[in-house]
């Protein structure tokens, strides 16, 4: 990402919101910020929070100085994340499996093999504690949200919406296309860290009976 494509904005006295053109740029900037923090070349910051097309830095002593500097950074393209992937066992029996198969132009029993054959990356978290927005679906597998959202989606439901895969950490309303379910606990307040998935984490899905 070239420097001219980043747009830093002040947010209060100690925060900076950096806007970028798209999701890949946001993930690349987030990764670069983590690298610089680990190398101690980033000013002290309490939080680095990626989103769909932004990265928020909070707890900065001098946001204006970082804003002036960050536009001159040469952020390298996103590369494969380090570490072993989190593997989520999934029963591919979701309520929208047939509809997703039709949108993909495949048989319903092919969806599991296609989806579990991909590797995903947590781009950012939101919506509910523990809910990660996972990228990794190629463009021809993107699907729209449901025209009518469900009033209740069960915890552990695996869904698709646009370019993302997500797993509902708890029962909640939702409009994603449901293709399966997992017993993995996405959020546990007694666990450290509480969230199973965090931005930058590699994720794979494994077919289970």
DOVEXRO-222318 format. One record per residue (C-alpha): x, y, z. Coordinates in steps of 0.1 Angstrom, whole numbers, plus 5000, padded with zeros to 4 digits. Layout:
# residues N
XYZ/...
//
This chain:
# residues 209
500050005000/501450334990/501450625015/499050834995/496350574999/496250605037/494150885053/494750935090/492051115110/492251235146/489651085170/489751265203/492951365221/494751025220/493450825190/494050805153/491750635127/493550545095/491250495065/492450285036/490850185003/489749825012/490049515033/493349385021/494949725027/493449735063/494849385070/498249485056/498449805076/497349615108/500149365102/502649635096/501649815128/502049495148/505449445133/506549795141/505249765177/507149435182/510249605168/509649905192/509650145162/505950245168/505050505194/503450365225/499850265219/497350085240/495149945213/495349865176/491949775163/491349685126/488049705108/486749655073/488549955058/490150125088/492650075117/492150255150/495150335172/494250445207/496350565236/498750765216/500651045233/500951245201/498451125174/499351425151/502951325149/502050965139/499551095114/502251305097/504551005097/502250725086/501450875052/505050825042/505150455051/505650195025/503349915038/504249575022/501449355008/499749115031/501548785035/500548455050/500148475088/502548305111/501748025135/499447725132/495847775121/492947745145/491047435133/487247445137/485347115133/482147175114/479046975106/478047115072/474247085076/473247455077/469747575068/471047765038/473347495025/471247424994/470847794986/474647854989/475247544967/472947694940/474648024942/478047844938/476647634910/477547304927/475747014944/474947064981/477246784992/480146964975/479947274997/481747115026/484747005006/485047344989/484747555021/486947325042/489547325015/490247695019/492347875045/490948185061/492348475080/490648685107/490449035092/488749205121/486349135149/482949295157/479149245159/479449035191/482348945214/484248665197/482848715162/485548725136/485148835100/487148575081/488548645046/489648375022/486648315000/487548374963/485348624946/483248364927/482148214961/480948544976/477248524984/474748794995/473148815029/469648675033/466948905021/465148855055/467448805085/466548545111/465448655145/467648395161/470848215149/472147945172/475647975188/478247795167/476447855134/478847905105/477648155080/478748335048/478048695038/479748875009/483548805011/483348685047/482948365067/481848405103/480948185133/478248315157/479748295192/476248315208/472648305198/471648625181/469648775152/471548745119/471248755081/474248545070/473748235049/474147935073/476147645060/477047455092/477747455129/480647395152/480947315189/484047535193/483647795220/484348125203/484148345235/484748245271/485148525296/487048285320/489648205293/492748405285/492348535259/488648525260/488348525222/489348215203/489848425171/491748755169/492748965139/495448805119/494748445131/494748175105/491647955105/490747625088/487447445089/487447065092/484546845081/483046645110/480146395109/
//
